[in-house]
Amino acid sequence: MPYLSSINLNINRTQPYPYDVPAIKFGKHIDLSNKITFIIGENGTGKSSLLQTLAYRLQLPHMDGTSYSKKCFEAAKQLV
């Protein structure tokens, strides 16, 4: 059984960053019910922003032991 079965983004804004990256702008509902889910895309499409938002929202521990106060998590904080 998967930990997450879907991701729903209820965001009406489309500008500025991070709302205008494709993963956020067009990924309003992402089904994760399969055993394996691939998140693919070119550079700048929002893959990392999406994963960082999930990590921030779920308060998952960082691999490097740091907190969510790092600048790279500013977009994730806006999306939550």
C-alpha positions in Angstrom: 0.0 0.0 0.0 1.5 3.4 -1.0 2.1 6.0 1.6 0.6 8.6 -0.7 -2.1 7.7 -3.3 -2.4 11.2 -5.0 -1.2 14.8 -4.9 -3.8 17.5 -5.4 -2.7 21.1 -5.9 -5.5 23.6 -5.2 -3.7 26.7 -6.4 -5.4 29.3 -8.7 -2.4 31.5 -9.1 -0.3 31.2 -12.2 2.4 33.9 -11.6 5.1 34.4 -10.4 7.5 31.6 -9.5 6.9 28.9 -8.3 3.3 29.0 -9.6 4.4 29.3 -13.2 6.6 26.2 -13.4 4.9 23.4 -15.4 4.8 20.8 -12.6 2.9 23.2 -10.4 0.9 25.0 -13.1 -0.4 21.8 -14.9 0.0 19.2 -12.2 -3.2 19.8 -10.4 -3.9 16.1 -9.7 -1.1 13.5 -9.7 -2.1 9.8 -9.3 0.4 7.9 -7.2 -1.6 4.7 -6.8 0.8 2.6 -8.9 3.7 0.7 -7.2 6.2 2.9 -9.0 5.7 6.6 -10.1 8.3 8.4 -12.2 8.5 12.2 -12.2 10.3 13.2 -15.3 10.8 16.4 -17.2 13.3 18.8 -18.6 15.4 21.2 -16.5 13.2 23.9 -14.9 9.9 22.1 -15.1 9.4 21.9 -11.3 10.3 18.3 -10.4 12.5 19.4 -7.5 10.0 22.1 -6.4 7.2 19.5 -6.3 9.3 17.0 -4.3 10.6 19.7 -1.9 7.0 20.8 -1.3 6.0 17.3 -0.4 9.0 16.9 1.9 8.2 20.3 3.6 4.5 19.5 3.9 5.2 16.0 5.4 8.1 17.3 7.5 10.3 14.6 6.2 13.9 14.6 7.6 16.7 16.0 5.5 19.4 13.7 4.2 22.0 16.3 5.3 20.4 17.0 8.7 19.6 20.6 8.0 16.3 22.4 8.5 13.7 23.8 6.1 15.1 27.3 6.7 17.4 26.9 3.7 16.7 29.2 0.8 16.1 26.3 -1.6 12.8 25.6 0.3 11.3 29.1 -0.3 9.2 27.9 -3.2 8.0 24.9 -1.2 6.9 27.1 1.6 4.9 29.3 -0.8 3.0 26.3 -2.2 2.0 24.9 1.1 
